[in-house]
Amino acid sequence: MKRKANKKDFLGVLHYLGAARKLVNFPKQRTIFTQGDSGNSVFYLKDGIVKLSLTNETGKEAVIALLTAGDFLGEGCINSAAPKRMATATTMSATTAVEIKKDEMIRVLHEQKEFADRFISYMLKRNVRIEADLVDQLFNSSEKRLAGALLLLARYGKEGQPETIIGKISQETLAELVRTTRSRVNVFMNEFRELGFIHYNGGLQVHSSLLNVVLHD
């Protein structure tokens, strides 16, 4: 008798399906793959933070997404019409991921309807999130972008409770993510702390009240 798949996360489903996979560990500031590379693997993030960025012909970089635990990475390789990596993936903290070979991922999607339905739903939601993040970069202030980035890193909305960010996130990294200067990040972080939106206690704890900054006009 087959056991039921764990419905709490994709990792349980992958284990249930017996998908060929391996656990890989990446240190901070490691490039997982580069824009233009041939793609032959999909990654499922167990922990850590990964930045997706695009670089134009003149070398200018734009950050298009931040991925954290529970996100897939590099899934574009399963599209035969676009076999090349469309962006560069770089770790922003020590990261652990499950690597799944492209052919195995395609097989699972073809053979397992439940998994395919959940994967499609996940991708649609993530694309909406990325589009919202890009609009945020275009139209919102540096302060709002920083607040949004901190909430994302803390997985706000997943459990409705403040969580400690795993790994140390430097102000230089935060400045890069929200496309502003380190000095402005420092001012905003001090302001957030004074207002009780964030707290340092063996790590950076982000409180749901920080959402007030994002929603404030």
VENNORGI-V640130 format. One record per run of one state. SS is the DSSP state (h for helix, s for strand, l for the rest). FROM is the first residue (numbers start at 1). TO is the last residue. Records with the same first field share a line. If there is no record, write none. Layout:
SS->FROM-TO, FROM-TO
This chain:
l->1-9, 18-20, 27-30, 34-37, 39-40, 48-49, 56-60, 68-71, 74-74, 79-83, 85-87, 92-94, 112-112, 140-141, 154-162, 165-170, 179-181, 195-197, 201-203, 207-207, 216-217
h->10-17, 75-78, 102-111, 113-139, 142-153, 171-178, 182-194, 208-215
s->21-26, 31-33, 38-38, 41-47, 50-55, 61-67, 72-73, 84-84, 88-91, 95-101, 163-164, 198-200, 204-206
